[in-house]
Amino acid sequence: MKHSIAVFIFTIKYIALSAQQTPLFSVYRDHWAILNPAALSNNYLLNDRTMSLSSSWHVQWWNVPGSPRTQTLAWEMVAENQNSVFGAHILNDQTGKLGQTGVYARYAYRINLGQRTTHSIVVGLNAGAVQYRAKLSEIEFPDPSNVPVENASTLKPDIGVGIFYHKADRYYAGVSIPQAFGLRTDFQHEGNSLAIRRVPHVFAVAGGYLSAPWLGNETSFLEPSVWVKYAPNAPVNVDLNLRAQVSELVWVGTGVNGGLGQQLSAALHFEAGLFFGDQVQMFNGQLKTGFAFDLPVTQGLSQAFGPAAEVNVVYSWR
């Protein structure tokens, strides 16, 4: 059964061109540097933290052996006097017997739309190299003579582009194209081959920060947001979320994720976390931790696949 599930995951996530190929995230607002190289993090927009370091761990389909598991480490620096944003990140994603590890550098330039930096357009680029790995020899195929390849790995370049708009610390919107160059990855062994074609995706995001002192105090706010994901020949996928900063210490959020194809799918989203501002003395910093939980509600999927979960830790400073 485990081998059958691994083959199933391999098929839907990597073989079919209609599959979503990029890793998924639950708290996407804390992954701007990875999803859109032009985006400015909320650590800067809300708290003027020009440096940030973040890490995350995400597991999809908790009940499925060999399900997608993703780990990230990202760094960002906003150079205000240069109207520039610099960054780098490492992303590791493993699904069954297939995996990828990418290392990226990032640069973005801010175009101010007024005498003061109250709103601007940011254009950005990330570029890096990705190691793709295949361990198909560890799967028991029905016909052993048809095993495509032995264990293999290959290194490929990768580029992502994006554009991002923000108005002060109130509203934001952006569009990005991860893996903008649809490269083909070939694994070869003794005349057998396996080809995986990476296709460009399109991500669009929009949201805002609405002051809500009635939630707790003058620092409280609501953040409605939407994340739209598109891949060629695949259903459009949409995340709708609402996050509430209850106090200087606590934030919570909820939302829904849905696929808009012929076969509709949906999942409920829950998240919560803590801020540690004045409690953190190092470099006038702020520590933010968060946990997210996505529960499929489509009939049959919840029991068969199980939920998704994500843990994030972000440290930002001036």
N, C-alpha and C positions, 0 to 999 in steps of 0.2 A: 504493500500500500504506500509506504514512504517513497519508494522509487517511482510509482505511478504518479504520485502528487508532484514529485520533483520534475518529472517530465511535463506534467500539465503546466506547472508554473513556468518552466522554460519555454513552453510553446506560446503561452499567452503573453508573456512579458518581453520576450526577446525575438522570437521568430516572426510573428505576424507584424506586418507593417502598420496595422491598425492599433497596435498596442501602445500604451503610455510607456515610453522608454526611460524618462528621467525619474529620479527618485521622488517620492511623495513626502510631504511634510504636513504635520497637523497644525502647528503654530507657525504658519507661513510668515507672519509679520516679523518674526525674529530671524528670518532667513533671507532678508532682502539682498544681502551681499552675494548670495548664491543664486537666487532666482532672477535678479535683475541687477547687472553690474552698475547701473546708473542710479539706483535707489539710495536714498539717505535713510539711515536707521532711525527708529524712534528714540534711541538713546541720544541722538544729536538734536532731532527736531523738537523734542519735548524738554530735554534736560541740558542741552548744550554740551554734551559729552563728546569731545572730538576724537577720542580713542575708545575702541571697544574690542573685546576678545570674547568669543562665544564658542560653545561646544554643544552638541546635541546627539541624542541616540533615539532612533525611531525603528519600531518593528511593525510591520503590516501583517494582517491575518494571523493573529496570535495562535490559533488552533492548528495551523498548517505547518508541518515539518518542512524546513527549508524555505520558509516564506521570506520576503524581502526584509533585510535589516540594513539600516543606513546609519553611519556615524559621520559627523562633520566637526571641523575646527576652522574658525574664521576669524580674521583680524581686519579692522577698518580704521583708517585715520582720515579725518576731514581737515584739510589744510585751508583754512578760511582765507588767509592772505594770498593764496595762489588760486583760489576758486577751483580747487582740485580735491578729489577723493582718491586715496590709495588703499589697496587692500590685497589680501591673499586668502585662499582657503584650501583645505584638503577635504576631499569627499571620498568615502569608502562605502560601496554598496555591494551586498552579497545576496543572491537569490539562488537557492539550491546549489548547483554545481557551477554556476556562472557568477562572475563578480567583476567589479571595476574599481580602480583607485585612481583618482585624479588630483593633480596639484595645479593650482591656478594663481595667476597674478591678475590684479584688477586696477584699472584707471578710469576715472570719470572726471568730466569737466563741467563746471557750473556756469550757466549763462544767466546772469542777473537780469531781470526784467524791469528794474527800477533803480533809482539812485541808492536805495537801501535794499539789503537782502531780505525783503519781505516775501518775495516769490521768485522762483527761478526754474529754468529747465536744465536738466542734467542729462548729458549723453555719456554712455559708458561702454567699456569693452573689458571682457575678461578672456584671457588666453592661457592655455596650459597643455599638459600632456596627460593622457589617460592610459593606464594599463588595463587591458581586458583579459580576463582569465576564463578558461573553460576546463572543467574536470569531468567531461562526459564519460570517460572510461570507468568512472565509479558508479554509473547508472546501469542497472541490469535491463538492457533492451530485450524485447521479445526475440529478436534475431541477432545474436552476438556478431555475426559477420557483417552487419550493417551499422556498427558503431561508427559515427562520423569521424571522430578524431580521438587521439589520446590527449592527456593533459597538455595544455598549451597556453601561451600568453603572447600578447602582442601590444605594442605601444603605438598610440595614435595621437595626433594633435587635436585640439578642440578649441572652439571659439564661441563666445556668446556676446550678444550686443543688446543694448537696451536704451530706453529714454524714460525720464522720470520728471514729473512736475510737482511742485509743492507750493502752497500759499501759506507763508509763515509757518506756524505750527498748528494749522487748522485742517487743511485739506491736501490730499495727495492723489496722484494717479500715475500709472506707468504701463509700458508695454515692453516686453523683452522676447528675444528669440534665443533660447539655449541651443547648444550644438548646431549653430547656424549653418555650418557646412555639413551636409549629409554624407559623411564618410562611410565607407564600407570596410568592415573588419572581416578578414578571412583567416580561418584556422586550417592548416594543412598538415596531413600526416599520411605518408605511404599511399598517395593517390586519392585518399578521401579528403573531403573538404566540408567546412561549415562556414556559411557567410551570414553576417549580421549587418544589415544596413541601418545606420543611425539616421533618423529623419529629423529635420528641424521641427521644433515645437513653437507655439506662440502662447505666451502668458500675458494676461492683462489684469491689472489690480487697481482698485480705487477705494478710498476710505477717508475718514476724517476723525478729528478729536473734538468732541462736543462737551463744553464745560457742564458739569453736573454737581454743583456744591451740595445739593440736597441728598446726594448719596452718602456723604460722610463729612467732608470739609472742603476748603477752597481748592485743594489739589485734585479732587475727584473729577473724573470725566468718563464719557462713553466713547467707544471707538467702533462704529460700524464699518465693515469692510467686505469686499467681494474679491475673489480670485477666480479668474476664468482660465481654463487650460484647454488648448486645442492641439491635436496631432492629426496629420493627414489620415483620412479614412477611418477616423475614430470618433466616437460620440464626444461632444463638448461636455466638459466636466466643470462644475461650478461649486465654489465654497462661499457660503454666506455666513458671516459671523458677527457677533457683538461682544466686545470686551468692555468690562467696567473696572475702572480704577476706583475701588471702594474707599481706600484711605492711602496714606503714604506707605503703608506696609503691605496691603492685600489687593490683589486683582483676581477677577473671575471672568469667565466667558462661556458662551454657548453658541451653537449654530447648527448648520446642516450642510452636508455635501451631497451632490446629486449628479448622476450622469443623464444626459438629455438625448440619448439615442433611442432606437426602436424599443429596446428593453430598458426601462427606467430602473435606476438603482438609487438608493439613498442611505445616508448614515447620519446619525446624530453626533454632534461634537460637544465636548465639555473640556474646559481648561481652568486652571487655577494656578496661582503663584504668589511669591513673596518678593518684596523689595527691601533691600537693606541699604539705606542712604547714609544718614548720620552715624549709623552704627559702624560703618566702614571708614576707617581713617586713612588708609593707604592711598596716596595720590589723589585725595579728594574724590574717591571713587564711589560707585554704586554697584551693588551686586543684585542680580535678578535671577530668580529660579522659577521654573514653571513645569507643570505636568499637564499633558493633554491625553484625551481618551476619545476614540471614534468608534461608535457602535453601529454596525450595519442593521438596518431595519427592513430591508427588502426580504421578502419571504424566502426562507431557506438559506440565505447567506450568513445570517447571524450565527446559527448553530454550526454550519459547515466551515466557515472561515474564521469566525471570531473577531474580536475588536482589534483596533490598532492603538498603539500607545507611543508617547514621545516624552522625553525628558530634556529640558534645556537649562543651560547655565550661561549667563551673560555677565561679564564684568566690564564696566565702562568708567572712564575717567577723563579729566580735562587735559 
